[in-house]
Amino acid sequence: GQNIDQPTEMTATEGAIVQINCTYQTSGFNGLFWYQQHAGEAPTFLSYNVLDGLEEKGRFSSFLSRSKGYSYLLLKELQMKDSASYLCAVVDSNYQLIWGAGTKLIIKP
Amino acid sequence: GAGVSQTPSNKVTEKGKYVELRCDPISGHTALYWYRQSLGQGPEFLIYFQGTGAADDSGLPNDRFFAVRPEGSVSTLKIQRTERGDSAVYLCASSFRGEAYNEQFFGPGTRLTVL
């Protein structure tokens, strides 16, 4: 079967750094997305990785290791508005997005 | 430009009724996706359109669910004989061409409650 694992919930302090991990086992791999979803809102795109390594985009970075079936999202200089769920999704061999359950990130002042 | 829009934003219905949920994708996007999301879960794939045709409907849970996109733009998700277990947020997304690397733009969702 196909499986995406992420921690259910994480807590961090405003101004700090947090790393959200995602491990996956899918039938094929055609890239990995990270989306942010605020409560009651639609997911919005953060990043896409298809090659190994780190992609940096402002305060957010995403890392991929295809051999380990592993990715992480790194958020720096945390702000209260970063409180949201972060969803990891893998594009499988059928070009279908397989979604994780999301990691709820709570930012404390 | 306008994003993906969905109507209605909320729908409350009774068990056994028929409902239609509408999605207006971003103009020019050929790929359109329907998902449903339950609280605390990620989106669950239902169906994917490329143009007017359903390229992948493997996620539709049973034959009570059906979706159309007759002109390659607006799509309607139709649910017959609704059941309480159908209660969820139904999300629609569109992308430029449906390539693996194309980000999907999501609409605000329709919250369906079946009483």
Interface residues (C-beta under 8 A of the other chain):
Chain A: I4 N30 G31 F33 E41 A42 P43 T44 F45 Y48 V50 L87 A89 V91 N94 Y95 Q96 L97 I98 W99 G100 A101 G102
Chain B: V4 Y33 G40 Q41 G42 P43 E44 F45 Y48 D56 S58 G59 L91 G98 A100 Y101 E103 Q104 F105 F106 G107 P108 G109
